Amino acid sequence: MNATLITVGPSHEPSTEVVIGRDLVDMDPIVPERASRSAVGILCQPGVPETIGRTLMDRFRTTGLAADVLVLPDRDDAKTLAQVDVVYGWLLDKGISRFDTLVAVGGGAATDAGGFIAATYLRGIESVYVSTTLLGAVDASIGGKTGINHGGKNLVGAFWHPRRVVIDLDVLDRLPEHVRREGFAEAVKTGFIGDPEIVELCEKDGLAARLDEIVPRSVAVKAEIVSEDFREADRRAFLNYGHTLGHAVEVCGGLSHGDAVGIGMVAAAAVSERRRGFGERERHDRVITQLGLAIRAPQLDRVAIDQLIRRDKKRDSTGIRMVLLERIGRPALQAVDATDVEHGLEAIGISS
């Protein structure tokens, strides 16, 4: 198998094998060896993921495994308590046991929901992800975070490492431009917090930057941080750069995750300049623009925005914490006040 292998997870936790390469959807077996496995449940999103899921189902069946496919709703409609309940019932009906495997095929919504279901069904079963979007490949599928939406973005969830993540670059190369653009928001984020070369690649080639270079480098940044801080006690919070205000904009404005993160990073860079002396704000925002991402929010309800920010998962007893930049590649986690938040919101066109 000609592929890049990256291991994610601390030594005291079950690890994830991330496999990055080409023609991997045809890899046999796509799940790791496990003698006790007798069945595989496959969750997938409509379109290309469903086609891949049904191909995998047929292949599993030829090996003697029981295998079935359930098609989830698209995007965040898959991440509801009602949909999770539907999947629990389906898994029970198909006789999926603690020794079996749940495969989630699709983008971040599929792996977020599939991972949460795997973490909670029968107190936890093995999961494998096949990421079919760039956003899912470099972010949602890596690191063991799972979540569904309830009163806010990903406010119900669990830490649960998938056993394997498969990232087929041939599948990603065929993505429509708007889906590729969404993924580049999370890819350049990993550059801003941990690998300036990713930023340089995006600056040089924009959306034409080669995924053979971008994806392994981006996954490596996230893998290194997650392996040191599995449950977000410290450094892992850096991966939320742009998300404190970005998530609020996403939920309130119905924006795509990529555009929301791009906007959120612009806000964070403005606060970084104010609080940490970040001197590369102009270049930072220019790279985001070069990727075709939004840098200004639409007109939104300010009261709703404030309520969502107060629910942010990074908030602690001292108040709101934001990931800021001292320079590209050097992040810092800092408590911010209402004036800082106001400054960040003004930078993206939201005023009180």
Stockholm file with secondary structure:
# STOCKHOLM 1.0

chainA/1-352         MNATLITVGPSHEPSTEVVIGRDLVDMDPIVPERASRSAVGILCQPGVPETIGRTLMDRFRTTGLAADVLVLPDRDDAKTLAQVDVVYGWLLDKGISRFDTLVAVGGGAATDAGGFIAATYLRGIESVYVSTTLLGAVDASIGGKTGINHGGKNLVGAFWHPRRVVIDLDVLDRLPEHVRREGFAEAVKTGFIGDPEIVELCEKDGLAARLDEIVPRSVAVKAEIVSEDFREADRRAFLNYGHTLGHAVEVCGGLSHGDAVGIGMVAAAAVSERRRGFGERERHDRVITQLGLAIRAPQLDRVAIDQLIRRDKKRDSTGIRMVLLERIGRPALQAVDATDVEHGLEAIGISS
#=GR chainA/1-352 SS CCEEEEEESCTTSCCEEEEEESSGGGCSCSSCCCTTCCEEEEEECTTHHHHHHHHHHHHHHHTTCEEEEEECCSGGGGSSHHHHHHHHHHHHHTTCCTTSEEEEEESHHHHHHHHHHHHHGGGCCEEEEEECSHHIIIIITSSSEEEECSSSTTCEEEECCCSEEEEEHHHHHTSCHHHHHHHHHHHHHHHHHHCHHHHHHHHHHGGGSCHHHHHHHHHHHHHHHHHHCTTCSSGGGGGGTTHHHHHHHHHHHTCCHHHHHHHHHHHHHHHHHHHHCCCCHHHHHHHHHHTTCCCSCCSCCHHHHHHHHHTCTTCBTTBEEEEEEEETTEEEEEEECHHHHHHHHHHTTCCC
#=GC SS_cons         CCEEEEEESCTTSCCEEEEEESSGGGCSCSSCCCTTCCEEEEEECTTHHHHHHHHHHHHHHHTTCEEEEEECCSGGGGSSHHHHHHHHHHHHHTTCCTTSEEEEEESHHHHHHHHHHHHHGGGCCEEEEEECSHHIIIIITSSSEEEECSSSTTCEEEECCCSEEEEEHHHHHTSCHHHHHHHHHHHHHHHHHHCHHHHHHHHHHGGGSCHHHHHHHHHHHHHHHHHHCTTCSSGGGGGGTTHHHHHHHHHHHTCCHHHHHHHHHHHHHHHHHHHHCCCCHHHHHHHHHHTTCCCSCCSCCHHHHHHHHHTCTTCBTTBEEEEEEEETTEEEEEEECHHHHHHHHHHTTCCC
//
